[in-house]
Amino acid sequence: MTKYAIRLAVALKSRWEEVQKHSAQDRGDISITTIIIWVAAVAGALTIAGTIGIVVTKYNGLLSGI
């Protein structure tokens, strides 16, 4: 059992070092423009969903025959 635990620890340490080395090379910062676009998209989606919810709630009796 100890032999497997040591092998696992060595493999995980090796993989972790490889991931850290790669992440240092590829930083990939998100620009402010990207954040603004995402916020606008989410706000638009919530507005549309809210509007649909209000319309369905208001006209629920009239839409039951559809």
C-alpha positions as CSV (number, residue, x, y, z in Angstrom):
1,M,0.0,0.0,0.0
2,T,2.8,2.4,0.8
3,K,4.5,1.8,-2.5
4,Y,1.3,2.8,-4.3
5,A,1.0,6.0,-2.2
6,I,4.5,7.0,-3.0
7,R,4.0,6.4,-6.7
8,L,0.8,8.4,-6.6
9,A,2.5,11.3,-4.7
10,V,5.4,11.3,-7.2
11,A,3.0,11.3,-10.2
12,L,0.9,14.0,-8.8
13,K,3.9,16.2,-7.9
14,S,5.3,15.7,-11.5
15,R,1.9,16.6,-13.0
16,W,1.5,19.6,-10.8
17,E,5.0,21.0,-11.7
18,E,4.1,20.5,-15.4
19,V,0.8,22.4,-15.0
20,Q,2.5,25.2,-13.2
21,K,5.2,25.5,-15.9
22,H,2.6,25.6,-18.6
23,S,0.5,28.1,-16.8
24,A,3.4,30.5,-16.4
25,Q,3.9,30.6,-20.1
26,D,0.2,31.1,-21.1
27,R,-1.2,33.8,-18.9
28,G,-4.4,34.7,-20.9
29,D,-5.6,37.8,-19.2
30,I,-9.2,38.9,-19.8
31,S,-9.6,42.4,-21.1
32,I,-12.1,45.0,-19.8
33,T,-13.9,44.8,-23.1
34,T,-14.6,41.1,-22.7
35,I,-16.0,41.7,-19.2
36,I,-18.3,44.5,-20.5
37,I,-19.6,42.3,-23.3
38,W,-20.3,39.4,-20.9
39,V,-22.1,41.6,-18.4
40,A,-24.2,43.1,-21.2
41,A,-25.0,39.6,-22.5
42,V,-26.0,38.3,-19.1
43,A,-28.1,41.5,-18.4
44,G,-29.8,41.1,-21.7
45,A,-30.6,37.5,-21.1
46,L,-32.0,38.2,-17.7
47,T,-34.1,41.0,-19.1
48,I,-35.6,38.8,-21.8
49,A,-36.2,36.0,-19.3
50,G,-37.9,38.4,-16.9
51,T,-40.1,39.8,-19.7
52,I,-41.2,36.4,-20.8
53,G,-42.0,35.5,-17.2
54,I,-44.0,38.6,-16.7
55,V,-46.0,38.1,-19.9
56,V,-46.7,34.4,-19.1
57,T,-47.8,35.3,-15.6
58,K,-50.0,38.2,-16.8
59,Y,-51.7,36.2,-19.7
60,N,-51.6,32.8,-18.1
61,G,-55.4,32.3,-18.4
62,L,-55.4,33.4,-22.0
63,L,-52.5,31.1,-23.0
64,S,-53.9,28.0,-21.5
65,G,-55.6,27.0,-24.8
66,I,-52.4,27.0,-26.8
